[in-house]
């Protein structure tokens, strides 16, 4: 059996409180020196005992050895030190079923907001986008099964626990998924660079719900076939020397604009 080893207080807290990936928690490992100094870790211990989940206490050296032994191979030393003295040994993240969600919790919801990632391959950007999606109440994130970074422990730590709060849908083909969403009444907004012909500044467009907004990969943005399926192409206008934002920064700006537009519409 393959396990994930999740670290960080926010991540483990979200794992207990939400657990959108339906993970089974096998064990909580804690650096014994953190028990007295962290009220949040003590709360996690209480929740683990309530759920009959074993809690293992290790001294500092033993904890670091456990973490280094089980962390992902590409995890850097700075991330190992950011574990905050807690690790959860869990099953791997279980991706949600998009068809099921469209038939159930998303069906008839007038303000549904989905995020689609087209070939986002940098785990740092992915984790930051997850955090933005949590902050602005996205209903789920759709990723390409073979062309996007996945739900890893490192992404969870970068997202400050948002990975464990969000439904992620892994699909084989983004284009056919867009067509499915359109049949379900979703409007599709693709993001692009300001100089793209036909692109409209995101703060100057009237968004129609339910909607899905697409963010493209770090190097080339959304693909040509994906772009052609969009109802609108939107962009973030910049005023400085830097003419465009990276994908995680752009996602924060655009998701804020969408939710601000929705709020203003409700107030008018």
N, C-alpha and C positions, 0 to 999 in steps of 0.2 A: 504494500500500500504506500502511496505517495502522500507525504505530509507537507503542509506549509507551516512555517515558523514566523508568526507575526509579532512585531515588537513595537513598543511605544504605548503610552498610557491612553492617548486618544483612540488609537486603533483597537486596543483590547476593550476599551469601554464601549465603542461602537459595536464591536463583535457581540458583546453581551446584550446591549440595549436594542439593536436593530437586526444585525446578521442577515442582510439582504442576500448574501451568497449562500445561505443555508449551510454554513460550515458546522461540522461536529467538532466540539472542543474536547481534546483528549487530556490536556494538562496545562496548567499555568506554572511557569517557572519565574521565581522572583529572587532578586538580589537581596539578601537578608538585611543589608544596611539601609535599604529604602523603606522598610516597613514603618519605622517610627516617624520618618520625615514626610511621608506622603499620605495624606488623607484619601486621595483618589485610589491609590494602590490598596489601601485597607478596604475601601468600598468594593473594589474588584474581588478581593479575597472573600468578602462576605457573600457576594453574588455567586462566586465559584462554589462555595460551601453549600449554598442554597440549592444549587443544581447538581450537587454531588460530584463536582469536577475536582480531581486531585490537584493539590497545590504543593509544588516542590520548592524549598528554600535552599539557596546555595550561597556560599560566601562570595565575595567579589571576584576572586580569581576563578572559582568554579563556574560562576555565572558567565564571565567573559569567555571562558573556554567552551561552554555550552553554546553560546551565541555564535562564536566563530566556527564551531564545528557544523552548525546547522543553518547558518545564513547562506543566502544565495552566493554562488561563486563570484559574481561580479559586484557584490556589495562592497563598498569602499569603507575604509577604516572610520571615517567621520560618521557614517551611518551606523556602524556598530556601536559607537560611543553614544549615539542618540537613542539607544534602546530604552532609556529611562528606567532601567532596572526591572523590566518585565517582558516576558515572552509567552505567547500562547501557541501551543502545538495543536494544529487543527487539520481537518481535511481540506482539500483544495476547494477553491471558490467554485460554486455551481452557477453557471450562467442561466439567466431567466429565459423563458420561452416567449418570444414576441407575439406569436399567434394567440397564445393564452391570454396575454395582457390586453391585446386588442379586443378580444372577445369579452373580457371581464372588467378589470379595474379602469382601463382607459376608454372603454366603450361609453359614448355619450358625454364624456367630460369635455366641456367647452374650452377649458384653458390648458389642455394638455400641451406639454413642451418636451419634446425628445431631442437629444443631441446625437448626431451621427459623426463619427470620426473616420475619415477616408485616408488610410495609410499614415496614421500618426504612429511613428516608430520609436520616439524618444520617451523613455520611461519617466523622465523628469517632467516633460510636458504633459504626459498622460496623467500623472499624479496630480499636477496642478489643475488640469481641466476637471478632474473628478471633484476636487475641492470646490472649484467654481460652480460646478453643477449642483453640489449640495447646498452651497450658499444661496443660489438663486432657484432652488426647488425644481430642478429638472426631474421629469418623471422616469427617466432612464437614459442610458447611453448605448448606442448601437455601434459595434465595431466589426471590422472584417476579420473573419476567423484566421486567415493566413497572412493578412497584410496590415496588422496593427499590433502594437504591444498589448499584452494581456494582463489579467488580474493577478499580479505577483505580490509577494510580501513587500518588496521594495516600493512598488507603486502605492501600496496601502500606507506605508510610512510617510511617503511624500505627500499623500493626500490628506494627512492628519486624521485618518480614520474614515474618510468619506467613502472609500472603497466598500467598507462593510455596511454603509448606509444606502447604497444606490443599486438599483437593478441594472445589470449590464447584459446586453443581448449580443451574442456572437453569431454572426450570419455568414453564409458562404458568399453571397453576392450583394454588394451595396446597391447596385442599380435596380435589381429585381425587388429589393427591399423597399426602395423609394417608390417604385410602382405600386407595391402592396399598400404602403402608407397613403398614397394618393387615392386608391380605391376606398380607403377607410375615411376619407375626408380631410386628410392632413395637407396643409400647404407647406411647400418645401422652399427653404431659403438657404442658398449656398453662399459661403463667404469667399471673398477674393480680394485682390490688391486694388488700391484706389484707381490705378490707371486702366483697369479692365473695362473694355467697352460695354456700356449698358449697366454697369454697377451703380447702385444707389447707396448713398450714405445711410448707415443703419439708423441714425437718429432722425432721418427725414422720410421714413417709410411707415405706412400704417400696416402693422402686422395683423394677420388674420389667424385665429386659433380654430382648431388645434393645429400645431405647427411642429416641424422638425427643422433644425438648423444644422448645417453641415460645415465642419471644420476640416481643412485639408492638411496633408503632411507638411513636414518642416521644410522640405526642399522645393516642392512643385505645387503645393496647394491641392485643391480638389481636382480630380481627374476630368478629362474632357467629356467622357460619357456621362459622368455624374453631373457635371455642369449643365449639360443639355437637358437633364431631367428636372432641373430646378425651376420653380415658378418665378423666383426673383434671385438676383445676385446682389448681395449687400457687402458693404465695406466699412472700414473705420477710417475716417479722415484724420490725418495728422497735421500738425502745424509746425513741427520742428524739422531739423535736418533729416532725422530718421523717417523714412517714407512709409514704413510698414511695421507692424508689431509681430512678435512671434505668436504661434498659435495659442499658447496658453494665455498670454496677455490679451489677445484679441477675443478669446472666448469670454473672459471676465467682462470686458467692455460690452460686448454684444448681448450677453445674457442679462446684464444690468439694464441695458436699453430696452430689451424685450419686456422684462418684468416691470420696468418703469412705465412703459407704454400701456401695459395691461392695467396697472394701478390707476393711471390717469383716466383710462377709459371707464373704469368702475366708478370713479369719482365724478364723472361728467354725465 
